[in-house]
Amino acid sequence: MTLDQIAVGTEVKIIAVGGEGQLRVRLLDMGLIPKTVVRVQKVAPMGDPIEIHLRGYELTIRKEDAARIEVTQI
């Protein structure tokens, strides 16, 4: 399952970050690394972007980028 498929208020653990080149590096630099617990805070009315909470801060990412992050329920 990927991060874009998670319901608001659900906590999950990242298991893999996909993408290639600069996109993957950017996602990792933002703290989206394997074994990190994240919670989906909000989803925009049209479904894009998605706001998540991780490591004590909120991060807003595009749905397209969230689809590259594999997660598992905790």
C-alpha positions as CSV (number, residue, x, y, z in Angstrom):
1,M,0.0,0.0,0.0
2,T,1.2,3.5,-0.7
3,L,0.9,6.8,1.3
4,D,-1.6,8.3,-1.0
5,Q,-4.1,5.5,-0.2
6,I,-4.1,6.1,3.6
7,A,-7.1,7.6,5.3
8,V,-6.9,10.8,7.4
9,G,-5.9,10.2,11.0
10,T,-4.1,6.9,10.3
11,E,-0.6,6.2,11.4
12,V,1.7,4.1,9.2
13,K,5.3,3.2,9.0
14,I,7.3,3.9,5.8
15,I,8.9,0.7,4.4
16,A,10.3,2.0,1.1
17,V,10.8,5.2,-0.8
18,G,10.5,4.9,-4.6
19,G,11.3,7.3,-7.3
20,E,14.5,8.0,-9.2
21,G,17.3,10.6,-9.0
22,Q,16.5,14.0,-7.6
23,L,12.9,13.1,-6.6
24,R,14.0,10.2,-4.3
25,V,16.8,12.4,-2.8
26,R,14.4,15.2,-2.1
27,L,11.9,12.8,-0.4
28,L,14.6,11.4,1.7
29,D,15.9,14.8,2.6
30,M,12.5,15.8,3.8
31,G,12.6,13.0,6.4
32,L,10.6,10.4,4.5
33,I,13.0,7.5,5.2
34,P,12.2,3.8,5.9
35,K,11.1,3.0,9.5
36,T,9.7,6.5,10.1
37,V,6.1,6.7,11.5
38,V,3.9,9.2,9.8
39,R,0.3,10.2,10.3
40,V,-2.0,11.6,7.5
41,Q,-3.3,14.9,8.9
42,K,-5.3,16.4,6.1
43,V,-6.2,15.9,2.4
44,A,-7.1,18.8,0.2
45,P,-10.7,18.9,-1.1
46,M,-9.7,17.8,-4.5
47,G,-7.4,15.1,-3.1
48,D,-4.1,16.8,-3.7
49,P,-1.9,17.7,-1.8
50,I,-1.7,15.6,1.3
51,E,-0.5,16.9,4.7
52,I,1.4,14.5,6.9
53,H,2.9,14.7,10.4
54,L,6.3,13.1,11.0
55,R,9.2,13.7,13.4
56,G,7.4,16.5,15.1
57,Y,6.5,18.6,12.1
58,E,3.9,18.8,9.3
59,L,4.9,18.3,5.7
60,T,2.7,18.8,2.6
61,I,3.5,16.6,-0.4
62,R,1.8,16.0,-3.8
63,K,-0.3,13.0,-4.2
64,E,1.9,11.9,-7.1
65,D,4.9,11.9,-4.7
66,A,3.0,10.1,-1.9
67,A,2.2,7.3,-4.4
68,R,5.9,6.5,-4.5
69,I,6.1,5.9,-0.7
70,E,5.3,2.4,0.4
71,V,3.9,2.1,3.9
72,T,2.5,-0.6,6.3
73,Q,-0.1,-0.3,9.0
74,I,1.2,-0.3,12.6
